[in-house]
Amino acid sequence: MAKSIVQEFTKGLWEEIPPFRLVLGLCPVLAVTKTVENGIGMGLATTFVLVCSNILVSSLRKVIPGKVRIACFIIIIATFVTVVELVMQAFTYPLFLKLGIFIPLIVVNCVVLGRSEAFAYKNGVVRSLADGLGIGIGFTLALASLGAVRELFGNGTLTIWETPIQIFGPSFQPFTFMVEAPGAFVCLGLMLCLMNLVGSK
Amino acid sequence: MREMIKMVVVLTILSSFSGGLLAAVRNNTKDKIELQQLTFVKGPAIMSILEGASNDPIVDRFKIEHEGGIASFYVGVIDGKTDKVAFESAGKGFGGDLGLMVGVDIKDDKIIGVGVTTHSETPGIGSKAKTDPSFTNQFKGMALMDKFQVKTDGGQVDAITGATITSRGVAFGVTQAGALYKSLKPQIEAKLKEFN
């Protein structure tokens, strides 16, 4: 039963990678992954919130009364989300404009609340830190890979640090379906299928 | 009963810590956020109006309080002379408020440029007020204290085809800017002298 701390960390990267395995937190996954950069930005913001809230929830788990634990989790999560929002506005304003409403919506992302409720509230600080970091990085990887596929086929570019890099050359006819909302669902479905194919062997 | 009290106490302490932390973060990032918003939202309009400025108009800005609120003025040093300022104004467009930036040469009160900063006009029609410079360029060289109206209302401004309401909004905004400039001119001149 008891996993090592390294295992708690690595499970988030493959075994329990949130959007693909747990199929949780799909709202930002589908909405912001039009470019790689947006995906990475959103993933890192979520990772920060996840790590901080996991640490705080697990260190306060003996103090927080069971009946109001969800309210306490939400206060903790909302605080860190607002911190992220302010810091993003101050330092990466163009990214903030693109992610827009989805930053405040991290508060209701079920990955974050789910980890607090299912993991941090029952485990120690170090384990919760490893868990938050693993799940967060897994979430970032998932968003980045989904963003990469969608941007590559939908626009023929990969955007890293504000500069779109042309991959297919000027004669590429963009498959714009991929950057629209239905394309996100199709792309996510195909990636889930791929993950299951690889995982089943 | 004991449990009730514990719940209330824990939630209260948690909330107040959260409030304190957020207040601290907000205080530390406030100036930076204001600067970022200026650079990315209003910056392009300011830069195109004060083209060729040797200073950074966003850094060299000053505020003047007046009856309607506080107005920010962005100073452009062009050819070594500090006599051009840009400031904000607003009009009503077709889809909502139109944010404008109006630049003026204080020597002869003539407009040196008009730019749209924020708008919610119809893309491709009213949005031309921001993207098509031939509309805003016609204000250049006109006397700012005049009343501006589109030609269909008997004025001097050529409206954008299909976007008369947007054009009216811009004309109204520039007229408002003229009124503000008229009432604040002595203070603007005094502030500009400090820069020399």
Boltz contact constraints between the chains, C-beta under 6 A:
constraints:
  - contact:
      token1: [A, 65]
      token2: [B, 6]
      max_distance: 6.0
  - contact:
      token1: [A, 65]
      token2: [B, 7]
      max_distance: 6.0
  - contact:
      token1: [A, 68]
      token2: [B, 7]
      max_distance: 6.0
  - contact:
      token1: [A, 68]
      token2: [B, 11]
      max_distance: 6.0
  - contact:
      token1: [A, 72]
      token2: [B, 14]
      max_distance: 6.0
  - contact:
      token1: [A, 75]
      token2: [B, 14]
      max_distance: 6.0
  - contact:
      token1: [A, 75]
      token2: [B, 15]
      max_distance: 6.0
  - contact:
      token1: [A, 75]
      token2: [B, 18]
      max_distance: 6.0
  - contact:
      token1: [A, 79]
      token2: [B, 18]
      max_distance: 6.0
  - contact:
      token1: [A, 82]
      token2: [B, 22]
      max_distance: 6.0
  - contact:
      token1: [A, 83]
      token2: [B, 25]
      max_distance: 6.0
  - contact:
      token1: [A, 86]
      token2: [B, 25]
      max_distance: 6.0
  - contact:
      token1: [A, 86]
      token2: [B, 29]
      max_distance: 6.0
  - contact:
      token1: [A, 89]
      token2: [B, 33]
      max_distance: 6.0
  - contact:
      token1: [A, 90]
      token2: [B, 29]
      max_distance: 6.0
  - contact:
      token1: [A, 90]
      token2: [B, 32]
      max_distance: 6.0
  - contact:
      token1: [A, 90]
      token2: [B, 33]
      max_distance: 6.0
  - contact:
      token1: [A, 93]
      token2: [B, 36]
      max_distance: 6.0
  - contact:
      token1: [A, 93]
      token2: [B, 40]
      max_distance: 6.0
